[in-house]
Amino acid sequence: MLTQAFHHTFPAPIWRLVCEQAPAEDGLLLAEIRTGGMLPDERTLRLETLGLPHGEPGWLGENALPWSATVLQIWYGLALYHRFDNARLPVPTALGCLDLRSGEVRWEWPGHALVRTDGRWVAVRRTADPAAQPVVFRLADGEAVQEPVPEPSESAALHFPVSYPPDSPHRPVIDRYLRNTAGIEPIGPVGYLEIGDKLLFSYTVDEGSDSFRSYVRVADRRRQLWLQLPIGREPMAQPPPDSVILSQLGETAAFFVWQRQLVLQTQPTELVSFYL
């Protein structure tokens, strides 16, 4: 079995998780918790951070950002976020930077959206003119600079599974492996990731009597089982659509790996992490 790194329970269901992308021994994991009713003044956006690798509770803020905001990326303790203040138009109304250690907004650029960042320089575009040349500025203070647009870069610390739908040409190989090694017949998409000698899967199965359940499974290349854990809610009356499986951790599917550490959501309010 894998050694547990931490277990944390939030006061309400997790809306979205964002993990720090800068490679370092320590990092931050941020959870967006949204509560409230239909009226704007009844809504609350609560942000909580956990320190990685051990999951220590860190900064906590309610309404540090408006309910319409959502965090995009985290670099060196700084969170880039979009605001969506116009409910009629699903486009960003501003790009901003929140310091997750002080809880202060460092800067905002109204009318701009994120193009990309490498953790030092940030490229943005005007939402009113998306075809225009991107503007580049410093992440730390939001000051415009005469620098080239940063190249797309993948985080060396952060890894996400690839989702393989049933019609994927690679799916028969995955199905055959799960069937031959564990007798598993997955339905819907399957998430798959390789980290070192570990093979990580997320999948949903029909457990009979109109009951379906999702799992995360970790095995190695010698077919030794290290973890098999149910995720999400109790067994479901019908299989979840693809969008639900892919949105259990925001845009990160059913799990992700930071450094050599697996992070997954076992319940709507609970996170569990294991060392790989």
HELIX and SHEET records of a PDB file:
HELIX    1   1 PRO A   40  GLU A   42  5                                   3    
HELIX    2   2 ARG A  171  ALA A  182  1                                  12    
HELIX    3   3 ASP A  242  LEU A  246  1                                   5    
SHEET    1   A 5 THR A   3  THR A   9  0                                        
SHEET    2   A 5 GLU A 270  TYR A 275 -1                                        
SHEET    3   A 5 GLN A 261  GLN A 267 -1                                        
SHEET    4   A 5 PHE A 255  TRP A 258 -1                                        
SHEET    5   A 5 LEU A 158  HIS A 159 -1                                        
SHEET    1   B 4 ILE A  14  CYS A  19  0                                        
SHEET    2   B 4 GLY A  27  THR A  35 -1                                        
SHEET    3   B 4 THR A  44  LEU A  52 -1                                        
SHEET    4   B 4 GLU A  56  GLU A  62 -1                                        
SHEET    1   C 4 ALA A  69  TRP A  75  0                                        
SHEET    2   C 4 LEU A  78  ARG A  83 -1                                        
SHEET    3   C 4 ALA A  94  ASP A  99 -1                                        
SHEET    4   C 4 VAL A 105  PRO A 110 -1                                        
SHEET    1   D 3 HIS A 112  THR A 117  0                                        
SHEET    2   D 3 TRP A 121  ARG A 126 -1                                        
SHEET    3   D 3 VAL A 135  ARG A 138 -1                                        
SHEET    1   E 5 VAL A 162  TYR A 164  0                                        
SHEET    2   E 5 PRO A 186  ILE A 195 -1                                        
SHEET    3   E 5 LYS A 198  ASP A 206 -1                                        
SHEET    4   E 5 PHE A 212  ASP A 220 -1                                        
SHEET    5   E 5 LEU A 225  MET A 236 -1                                        
END                                                                             
